[in-house]
Amino acid sequence: MRDELFDELKKSIKEGGAILKGKKKPSREFDFNNPDPKLIREELGLSQSKFAKLLGISVSTLQNWEQGRRKPDGPAKVLLNIAARYPETIFKTVFSNNI
């Protein structure tokens, strides 16, 4: 059983390498919308400082996103999409953390 799992892991690693080198297409992809931080913040009725605190980022980072100088990525992008789709979750967090 252990050899079987190890062989499966090796195969997976080789496949990942081929995908990274562009030799193979991934079997699945996840596409997240590019959120508009300013629109989301305004819809939630939060100031830049409160929204930045909620996201765990600096106000200057939020301002850069809102002014298009930078784009959120990774976990921030996911969190913004959640805020846009499920604002009640964000408000629960805001009120429970006294932001």
C-alpha positions in Angstrom: 0.0 0.0 0.0 2.8 2.5 0.9 4.5 1.9 -2.5 1.3 2.5 -4.3 0.8 5.9 -2.5 4.4 6.8 -3.1 4.1 6.0 -6.8 0.9 8.1 -7.0 2.7 11.0 -5.3 5.7 10.8 -7.8 3.2 10.7 -10.7 1.5 13.8 -9.3 4.7 15.7 -8.9 5.8 14.9 -12.4 2.4 16.0 -13.7 2.7 19.3 -11.8 6.1 19.9 -13.2 4.8 19.4 -16.8 2.0 21.8 -16.1 4.4 24.5 -14.7 6.6 24.1 -17.8 3.6 24.4 -20.1 3.9 20.9 -21.5 0.6 19.8 -20.2 -2.7 21.5 -19.4 -4.1 21.2 -15.9 -7.1 18.9 -15.5 -9.0 21.7 -13.7 -8.7 25.4 -13.1 -10.3 27.8 -10.7 -11.2 31.3 -11.9 -12.0 33.9 -9.4 -13.5 37.2 -10.5 -11.4 40.3 -10.1 -13.2 42.1 -7.3 -13.6 45.9 -7.2 -12.5 46.8 -3.6 -13.9 50.3 -3.7 -17.3 49.1 -4.9 -17.4 46.4 -2.2 -16.3 48.8 0.5 -18.9 51.4 -0.5 -21.7 48.7 -0.7 -20.8 47.6 2.9 -20.8 51.3 4.0 -17.4 51.1 5.5 -14.6 53.7 5.6 -11.3 52.9 4.1 -9.7 52.5 7.5 -12.4 50.1 8.8 -12.4 48.1 5.6 -8.6 47.8 5.6 -8.6 46.8 9.3 -11.3 44.1 8.5 -9.1 42.7 5.7 -5.9 42.9 7.8 -4.2 45.3 5.3 -2.9 48.8 5.5 -5.0 51.7 4.3 -2.3 52.5 1.7 -2.7 49.0 0.3 -6.5 49.5 0.0 -6.0 52.9 -1.6 -3.6 51.3 -4.1 -6.2 48.7 -5.0 -9.0 51.3 -5.2 -7.0 53.6 -7.4 -5.9 50.7 -9.7 -2.2 51.0 -9.0 -2.2 47.4 -7.7 -4.6 44.5 -7.7 -5.5 42.2 -4.8 -4.3 38.6 -5.2 -4.3 35.3 -3.3 -6.3 35.3 -0.1 -7.2 39.0 -0.3 -8.9 38.4 -3.7 -10.8 35.5 -2.3 -11.9 37.4 0.8 -13.0 40.3 -1.3 -15.1 38.0 -3.4 -16.7 36.6 -0.3 -17.4 40.1 1.0 -19.1 40.9 -2.4 -21.2 37.8 -2.4 -21.9 37.3 1.3 -21.8 40.8 2.9 -23.7 39.6 6.0 -20.7 37.5 6.8 -18.5 40.5 6.7 -20.9 42.5 8.9 -20.9 39.7 11.5 -17.1 39.9 11.6 -17.2 43.7 11.8 -19.6 43.8 14.7 -18.0 40.9 16.6 -14.5 42.6 16.3 -15.8 46.1 17.1 -14.1 47.6 14.1 
